[in-house]
Amino acid sequence: MKRYRIIIIGAITLLIAIFIGFTVRINMIFPNAKDVTYTSDNPPIIDGLKITPVDYNVYTIDEYREKSGQQLNMREETARKSRIVVMTIELENVSDKVVNFSPSIFVFLSDELNAHNGVTMYSSKDSRIVVVPDEKKEVRLQCTLGSSMVKESKLDKIDSSDISLVYSFYPKRLRIVFDRH
């Protein structure tokens, strides 16, 4: 009986050592992403486009419908528990080639709210923007945040939280941060 106990303890110890070894190895191969933050004062240049955050507004669904003229098919209860963030960015083509911009970006709110979602173009007829060399364009993006992402009690805190666009997650987390209102 004692012999089996020693074999089992040895096997468990070996498994724990293997698990720790793999964990350390994976963390050495794939370290945490480095956080690189950009603002309107130091905008990033991504694929030949200088992307400058201009402004953002947070709307209730009713305010958004009124402002945009778009009808959203949403139950009233869901609409009451949702907000739409509309962000304005300026795109400037600093390359000598025509650049297509299609938003493959995520919106992140402050660490306190810890919410995120993908963005789409403000106008549903635009799926991408073409920017010729030396041209500047203002583009509006939107993101819907519902109760599955932000607690209903914290919906009113979205407007005062840090809002950032995240372009890349690894090996560098590229964040474009909007100035607070």
Beta strands, then each sheet from edge to edge (+ up, - down):
strand 1: 34-38
strand 2: 45-46
strand 3: 49-60
strand 4: 83-93
strand 5: 99-101
strand 6: 106-108
strand 7: 116-118
strand 8: 120-121
strand 9: 129-131
strand 10: 136-145
strand 11: 164-168
strand 12: 172-177
sheet 1: 1+ 12+ 11- 6+ 7-
sheet 2: 2+ 3- 4+ 10- 8+
sheet 3: 5+ 9-
end
